[in-house]
Amino acid sequence: MKARKLRMGMIGGGSDSFIGGVHRRAALMENEIELVCGCFSVNYQTSLASGRSYYIPDERIYQNWEEMMEKESQLPEGERMDFVTIVTPNKYHYEPAMRALELGFNVVIEKPMTFSLEEAISLSKKVHETGLTLALMHAYAAYPAIKEAKARIAHGDIGQVRRVYVEYSQGWLTDRVELKGVANAMWRSDPKMAGKGGCVGDIGTHAWHLAEYVTGAHVTHLCADLLHVAEGRPVDDDASAFLRFDKGFTGLLHASQVAAGEENNIRLRVYGTKGSIDWRRRDPNTLFMRWTDRPVEEIRMGNDYQYLMPSTKYYTRLPGGHGEGFIESFANIYRNFARTVRAKAAGIEPHPEWLDFPTVDDGVRGMQFIETMVAAGHDDENKWHEWIYQ
């Protein structure tokens, strides 16, 4: 591939979309990607107005994703998009992602990856068949402090892991705001759009992914409790689970969207035989390490701090004291994705650090997590369930 920016197309993410704006800002941050086309809304006028505000020419603002795929595939290699980012409700992930892969386009997709486990398995087969790259946006795993936690656990700093606690609490669905026309709440509370899992699919998957990513272990069994706290809501809005991991330790996961007053309160604690690690998203540049034989250690992120693990410094852009957070975590995934795609196109092996982003395999495990949680949560006789399709 000639040295140039990667060309990005987008499905969803119009001017009325929160997450679309995050993706665009993050994708452009490293100056390795440019937005060249899109179908930004099911409403063409909204899509057109959005695309024009992003300085996309009218002929590359498409009326639907099918038209976008076909017309982009017919453009010369020097003009057509290189990959597509999909930021639609869950029900509309699979078909455009599959068509993109069939036409030779790489994919970035929001989590959960698909509407069902069957779709996820099908998408995985296509990715491995084509050799194309799919990045799944579990952005919290791309915070520098999470990279530091993962590296220190792998290094054995806290000894053998014994227990993991991970939680993600929100309060925005405490009342049934979906009945008041709040768009994001409407589709997330509709099983025909969101899939089997409500809270467990929306934020529970983030908690699960953090636990597996940081420890390098996989959940093998879980015991779940799924609740519909807001009266009449057809999907779960509160979820808890006991977890068993393949490396012999256990965990506790809690996710709630009815925790009144909470915003996006994510906390991860990992306890080992020598010490523990504690991270909170509210202070994302700080990692606490607690020891059995010395005072608490506060580890701050910053590219001028020599004590950080080399793998962490790759993800820090600023000196200590200058906060990096949500959008930068998305940018970290986009950067690795772009460098991996470019390396593959040039026929060279991507550097190991470039390959550190959630892939289609994480997407399949995410759908396994959702379906196992739903099965266990609704099974009053046997709460402990083995991971579905291990």
C-alpha positions as a printed Julia matrix, in Angstrom:
390×3 Matrix{Float64}:
   0.0     0.0    0.0
   1.31    3.44  -0.95
   2.08    5.56   2.1
  -1.16    7.42   2.74
  -3.98    7.77   5.22
  -6.49    4.93   5.46
  -9.89    5.85   4.03
 -12.77    5.33   6.42
 -16.45    4.87   5.66
 -19.13    5.04   8.33
 -22.53    3.45   8.85
 -24.51    5.31  11.49
 -22.89    8.04  13.52
 -24.82   11.02  12.23
 -24.85   14.43  13.88
 -27.54   13.2   16.28
 -25.32   10.32  17.47
 -23.16   10.46  20.6
 -20.92    7.5   19.86
 -20.46    8.41  16.2
 -18.79   11.66  17.17
 -16.47    9.82  19.54
 -15.42    7.42  16.78
 -14.74   10.22  14.29
 -12.65   12.27  16.69
 -10.71    9.2   17.79
 -10.12    7.87  14.29
  -8.67   11.19  13.13
  -6.52   11.83  16.2
  -3.32   10.19  14.97
  -3.58   11.62  11.44
  -3.52    8.09   9.99
  -7.17    7.98   8.89
  -9.55   10.19   6.9
 -13.34    9.97   6.63
 -14.33    9.73   2.95
 -17.91    8.41   2.82
 -20.85    7.21   4.81
 -24.49    6.41   5.35
 -24.89    8.29   8.61
 -28.59    7.73   9.32
 -31.61    5.75   8.16
 -33.1     9.18   7.42
 -31.39   10.36   4.23
 -31.85   14.05   4.99
 -30.16   13.58   8.36
 -27.43   11.56   6.68
 -26.96   14.22   4.0
 -26.8    17.07   6.49
 -24.4    15.1    8.69
 -22.13   14.16   5.8
 -21.98   17.72   4.55
 -21.02   18.92   8.03
 -18.13   16.41   7.88
 -17.13   17.88   4.48
 -18.03   14.71   2.57
 -19.06   15.31  -1.08
 -22.75   14.6   -1.78
 -21.98   11.73  -4.15
 -20.36    9.8   -1.31
 -23.16   10.36   1.19
 -25.3     7.32   0.57
 -29.0     6.65   1.08
 -28.42    3.21   2.61
 -25.53    0.97   3.54
 -26.2    -1.44   0.66
 -25.71    1.36  -1.87
 -22.6     2.49  -0.05
 -21.0    -0.97  -0.16
 -21.71   -1.56  -3.84
 -20.66    1.89  -5.07
 -17.52    2.03  -2.94
 -16.46   -1.4   -4.18
 -16.73   -0.15  -7.77
 -14.4     2.81  -7.22
 -10.71    2.55  -8.16
  -8.41    1.26  -5.44
  -6.93    4.72  -5.05
 -10.31    6.23  -4.18
 -12.54    3.71  -2.42
 -12.71    3.29   1.32
 -10.31    0.89   3.03
 -12.56    0.06   5.96
 -15.98    0.77   7.4
 -16.93    1.7   10.96
 -20.36    0.43  12.06
 -22.05    2.34  14.89
 -25.68    1.27  14.56
 -28.03   -0.52  17.0
 -26.99   -4.14  17.57
 -29.53   -5.61  15.14
 -27.84   -3.83  12.25
 -24.24   -4.89  12.89
 -24.02   -8.24  11.16
 -25.31   -7.65   7.64
 -23.17   -4.61   6.76
 -20.13   -6.15   8.44
 -20.53   -9.39   6.49
 -21.06   -7.55   3.2
 -18.0    -5.39   3.85
 -15.85   -8.47   4.37
 -17.27  -10.11   1.24
 -16.22   -7.06  -0.76
 -12.75   -6.92   0.75
 -13.22   -4.1    3.25
 -11.85   -4.19   6.8
 -14.24   -3.45   9.67
 -14.43   -1.53  12.94
 -17.58   -2.31  14.89
 -19.23   -1.31  18.14
 -19.88   -3.89  20.84
 -21.6    -6.22  21.23
 -20.36   -7.39  17.85
 -23.63   -8.88  16.64
 -27.26   -9.44  17.54
 -26.8   -13.16  18.24
 -24.09  -15.74  18.87
 -24.86  -17.46  15.57
 -24.15  -14.22  13.72
 -20.91  -13.76  15.65
 -19.66  -17.23  14.74
 -20.55  -16.63  11.09
 -18.7   -13.3   11.08
 -15.68  -14.91  12.72
 -15.5   -17.56  10.02
 -15.58  -14.89   7.32
 -12.83  -12.81   8.97
 -10.53  -15.83   9.27
 -11.41  -16.96   5.74
 -10.58  -13.58   4.17
  -7.62  -12.61   6.36
  -9.14   -9.15   6.76
  -9.03   -7.21  10.02
 -11.96   -6.57  12.35
 -11.58   -4.37  15.43
 -14.19   -4.44  18.18
 -14.54   -1.28  20.23
 -13.98   -2.38  23.84
 -12.29    0.95  24.44
 -11.86    0.74  28.22
  -9.18   -1.91  27.69
  -7.14    0.72  25.82
  -6.65    3.11  28.75
  -2.94    3.4   29.63
  -3.57    2.41  33.26
  -5.31   -0.77  32.13
  -2.3    -1.57  29.93
  -0.07   -1.05  32.98
  -2.27   -3.28  35.13
  -2.19   -6.06  32.53
   1.59   -5.85  32.14
   2.24   -5.91  35.9
  -0.07   -8.87  36.46
   1.63  -10.76  33.61
   5.01   -9.87  35.14
   3.92  -11.47  38.42
   4.08   -8.29  40.49
   0.99   -9.16  42.57
   1.77  -12.87  42.6
  -0.75  -15.5   41.61
  -4.21  -14.02  40.94
  -6.84  -15.2   43.4
  -9.87  -12.98  42.89
 -11.24  -10.36  40.48
 -13.94   -7.77  41.18
 -15.28   -5.73  38.27
 -18.25   -3.39  38.21
 -19.91   -0.94  35.85
 -22.7     1.2   37.29
 -24.95    3.71  35.53
 -28.17    5.38  36.64
 -29.59    6.78  33.4
 -32.22    4.02  33.07
 -33.45    4.25  36.67
 -36.79    5.4   35.24
 -38.3     4.15  31.99
 -36.96    7.04  29.94
 -37.39    4.92  26.8
 -41.12    5.66  27.08
 -40.34    9.38  26.92
 -38.64    9.18  23.55
 -34.99    9.08  24.66
 -33.54    7.56  21.47
 -30.57    5.67  22.91
 -32.78    4.21  25.62
 -35.5     3.21  23.16
 -33.45    0.75  21.13
 -31.38   -0.46  24.08
 -34.58   -1.42  25.9
 -36.07   -3.22  22.9
 -35.02   -6.88  22.57
 -35.88   -6.74  18.86
 -33.1    -4.15  18.42
 -30.65   -4.88  21.25
 -30.83   -8.67  21.38
 -31.26  -10.99  24.35
 -29.29   -8.86  26.78
 -30.1    -5.36  27.96
 -27.71   -4.11  30.64
 -25.64   -7.28  30.35
 -25.1    -6.68  26.63
 -24.6    -2.93  26.79
 -22.22   -2.51  29.74
 -21.88   -5.98  31.25
 -19.78   -6.97  28.25
 -17.34   -4.14  29.05
 -16.94   -5.42  32.61
 -16.45   -9.02  31.44
 -13.91   -7.96  28.81
 -11.86   -5.94  31.3
 -11.67   -8.92  33.66
 -10.48  -11.29  30.93
  -8.16   -8.8   29.25
  -6.28   -7.67  32.35
  -5.83  -11.15  33.82
  -5.21  -12.99  30.55
  -7.68  -15.66  31.69
 -10.99  -16.89  30.28
 -14.28  -17.41  32.11
 -15.34  -21.06  32.02
 -18.41  -21.05  34.27
 -20.71  -18.41  35.7
 -23.62  -18.11  38.09
 -25.85  -15.19  37.14
 -28.73  -13.11  38.41
 -30.48  -10.83  35.88
 -33.12   -8.37  37.05
 -35.76   -6.2   35.41
 -35.83   -3.5   38.08
 -37.8    -0.8   36.21
 -41.33   -2.18  36.06
 -42.32   -3.41  32.61
 -38.88   -3.13  30.98
 -38.54   -6.15  28.65
 -34.75   -6.5   28.98
 -32.54   -6.78  32.06
 -31.32   -3.52  33.6
 -29.25   -5.0   36.45
 -26.91   -8.0   36.33
 -24.58   -9.82  38.7
 -22.46  -12.93  38.31
 -19.98  -15.16  40.08
 -17.23  -16.16  37.66
 -14.8   -19.07  37.44
 -11.68  -18.65  35.29
  -9.52  -21.18  33.5
  -6.46  -20.15  35.54
  -8.06  -21.34  38.77
  -9.29  -18.09  40.33
 -12.77  -16.65  40.77
 -14.44  -13.32  40.2
 -17.47  -11.19  40.88
 -19.09   -9.01  38.21
 -21.81   -6.43  38.66
 -23.39   -4.17  36.05
 -26.35   -1.91  36.59
 -28.15    0.82  34.66
 -30.55    1.55  37.51
 -27.94    2.66  40.07
 -29.49    6.07  40.68
 -26.99    8.92  40.58
 -24.18    6.94  38.95
 -22.72    8.06  35.63
 -20.2     5.59  34.2
 -18.67    4.23  37.37
 -16.28    1.47  36.34
 -13.96   -0.16  38.86
 -11.6    -3.11  38.5
  -9.79   -4.82  41.37
  -7.48   -7.82  41.03
  -6.17   -9.56  44.15
  -3.09  -11.77  44.13
  -0.91  -13.61  46.63
   1.49  -10.65  47.02
  -0.73   -7.62  46.47
  -3.59   -6.13  44.49
  -4.4    -3.66  41.73
  -7.25   -1.13  41.81
  -8.42    1.09  38.91
 -11.38    3.45  38.66
 -12.46    5.12  35.45
 -13.3     8.31  37.36
  -9.56    8.82  37.82
  -8.34    6.93  34.77
  -4.7     8.07  34.95
  -4.17    6.52  38.39
  -3.51    2.89  39.25
  -3.32    1.86  42.9
  -1.24   -1.1   43.99
  -1.67   -2.41  47.52
   0.82   -4.7   49.22
   0.96   -7.04  52.18
   4.32   -5.66  53.37
   4.45   -1.94  52.45
   2.26    1.14  51.94
  -0.11    1.7   49.05
   1.6     2.67  45.79
  -0.03    5.27  43.54
   1.06    4.9   39.93
   0.4     7.82  37.61
   0.29    7.69  33.82
   2.43    9.96  31.62
   4.88    9.48  28.77
   7.67   11.07  30.84
   7.38    8.54  33.68
  10.23    6.05  33.31
   8.8     3.56  35.82
   5.92    2.6   33.5
   6.05   -0.65  31.6
   7.21   -0.2   27.95
   3.86   -1.49  26.7
   2.12    1.29  28.66
   4.28    4.12  27.34
   3.24    3.23  23.79
  -0.31    4.27  24.78
   0.48    7.55  26.55
   0.61   10.76  24.53
   1.16   13.4   27.22
   3.43   14.11  30.19
   2.15   13.29  33.67
  -0.57   15.58  34.97
  -2.3    15.98  31.61
  -5.32   13.7   31.57
  -5.95   11.17  28.84
  -9.28    9.44  28.77
 -12.27    8.23  26.81
 -11.6     9.51  23.28
  -7.9     8.68  23.55
  -8.78    5.08  24.4
 -10.78    4.82  21.17
  -7.86    6.44  19.35
  -5.49    3.79  20.72
  -7.6     1.07  19.1
  -7.92    2.96  15.81
  -4.16    3.52  15.69
  -3.37   -0.17  16.19
  -6.08   -1.19  13.73
  -4.78    1.23  11.07
  -1.18    0.11  11.47
  -2.19   -3.54  11.31
  -4.27   -3.01   8.16
  -1.45   -1.06   6.53
   1.13   -3.72   7.42
  -1.01   -6.54   6.04
  -1.58   -4.6    2.82
   2.19   -4.22   2.48
   2.69   -7.93   3.06
   4.63   -7.51   6.29
   4.01   -8.87   9.78
   2.44   -6.25  12.1
   4.46   -5.37  15.2
   3.11   -7.18  18.3
   1.99   -3.92  19.95
  -0.12   -3.08  16.88
  -2.07   -6.31  17.32
  -3.19   -5.35  20.83
  -6.83   -4.51  20.13
 -10.11   -6.44  20.54
 -10.79   -8.67  17.54
 -13.54  -10.84  16.11
 -12.56  -13.53  18.62
 -13.37  -11.14  21.48
 -16.66  -10.46  19.69
 -17.58  -14.14  19.71
 -16.67  -14.49  23.38
 -18.72  -11.38  24.14
 -21.8   -12.96  22.58
 -21.06  -16.18  24.47
 -20.94  -14.12  27.67
 -24.31  -12.48  26.94
 -26.07  -15.71  26.04
 -24.57  -17.63  29.0
 -25.6   -14.83  31.37
 -29.15  -14.79  30.0
 -29.43  -18.59  30.17
 -28.08  -18.73  33.73
 -30.01  -15.7   34.9
 -33.32  -17.2   33.81
 -32.6   -20.72  35.08
 -34.08  -20.95  38.58
 -33.02  -24.57  39.07
 -29.36  -24.42  38.02
 -27.72  -21.03  38.29
 -24.22  -22.31  37.47
 -23.74  -22.58  33.72
 -20.75  -23.67  31.68
 -19.65  -21.16  29.05
 -21.84  -21.67  25.97
 -20.02  -23.21  23.0
 -16.67  -23.12  24.79
